[in-house]
Amino acid sequence: MGWRCKECGYYNDDRDNTCQNEQCPTHPNQRKSNRWWKCPLGHYNYENQQWCEKCGKPQSEAIAWGG
């Protein structure tokens, strides 16, 4: 079993919490860019996400951009 990344379509193993496609904007190595924002609870979200995927906080409450 596994899951397919919503951003790039790459198929990941169930054990993976983030996409393992190194070209995907959601891959941990890509978080160094300013395309990521961090919610007040510390979760990373891609720039086009208006709310945190995990806690639901809005992008306007971002505590940091980039990784």
N, C-alpha and C positions, 0 to 999 in steps of 0.2 A: 504494500500500500504506500501511498505518498500523497503529495499535493502539487498542484500546478500553480506557479506564480501568476498573480493577476497582472503584473507589469510586463513580463516578457514571455510567459507561456512555458518556461522551463519546468520540467517535472523534477521535483525534489523528494527526498526520502522523508518519511514521517519524523525521523529524529532531527531533521533540520528545522531550526526556528526561523531562518532567513533563507532567501533564495541563494543557491550555490553557483548560479551562473555569474561569473566574474564580470560580464558585460552588462548585467542587469543593474538599473539604478538603485534597486533595493539591497544589493549585495553589500555586506559590511565594509568592504574596501572602498566602495563608492560614496560612503557617508562622509568622506573628507571634504566633499564639495559643498557648496552653499545651497544645494538642492534639497537638503534635509533640514527638518526642524525638530527640536526636542520639546516634548510637552513638560509641564511642571512636575510630573511624576517620573520623568527620565526616559520615556519611550521615544524612539526615533520614528519619524513619519516623513514620507516623500512630500515634496513641495506642493503637489496637486491635491493632497489630502487636506480637506478643510477642518477635519476633526481627527483626533488621535484614534487609531484603530483599536487600541487597548483600553483606554480610559474614557474616551469621548470628549476630552477637553478640546476647545476650539483652537485653531492655528493662531488666533490673535493672542493667546496666552503663552505662546512659545517662549521658552527661557533661553534658547540658543539656536543658532543656525549653523549648519555644518557639523562635522564630527569631532 
